């Protein structure tokens, strides 16, 4: 296991059209053995940030520390040795198309000058781990997207890394395959204690597997913390936007109410805790205040392995009772936030 500290990291690229600030004073700490998500839309700077973690991109300012040691103090040889302890998997797999599955997994072992018999033995163990023991002789073109990513994961594990960086590793996969890959990553984290950093633009990925998350927008860290806390009570506009646009793949996801935009009163988002979910709070509120509300959406989400209920409610236009109704919901254990 390894701890990652990103301290005051900025990254500026110089182009023919001028300078571009990809990252602006980022501070993030990833604890040993954590599954940490870095999320943002296209252009947020998340892929640049993950490349700074292994110094494929050298920060313009600030430093990255692994287990308390700053990468910028490493010699080129020390940096190469450090990178061997950091595995990486990508959106488009980056497999060697002319090599079979076994040889793809052996590739990093050959670089470390392991003997062929030893490398084959280790590769077979890893392919067993990722559920591809029967695909040793297959070539990448013969595999599905999920199988290719499993090969890529096995290859990343061949060097016995302490950190695994996943850059949009499920973006090219269908929802069912995404869930199986996330489950595999969770099992690897639990079995080996590897620290995993997941770069994604999908909130559904973060809430399904990550314990902590950092949210980027335009190169700036807008919010970070426990996934459960941010899902329940997002503080930044970008966090609320990501949560509200999360369509997810939960099998138990159920939506009710009209899906078209209703343009009357104020909208709020409420999240049910384990305790509040046993009481008909909304019905009781309507009976108490004698004023109806629209239920625009009602979902159940898997957040870190815990089912969380959420609703988007809309008050009547010009409602004088809306502030009291929001207080009522909070008093009955619900989290209340902006609905758009």
Secondary structure, 3 states (H helix, E strand, C coil): CCCEEEEEEEEEEEECCEEEEEEEEEEEEECCCCEEEEECCCCCCHHHHHHHHCCCCCCCEEEEEECCEEHHHCCHHHHHHHHHCEEEEECCCCCCCCCEHHHHHHHHHHHCCCCHHHHHHHHHHHHHHCCCHHHCCCEHHHCCHHHHHHHHHHHHHCCCCCEEEEECCCCCCCHHHHHHHHHHHHHHHHHHCCEEEEEECCHHHHHHHCCEEEEEECCEEEEEEEHHHHHHCCCCHHHHHHHHCCCCCCCCCCCCCCCCCCCCCCEEEEEECCCHHHCCHHHHHHHHHCCCCEEEEEEEEEECCEEEEEEEEECCCCCCCHHHHHHHHHHCCCEEEECC
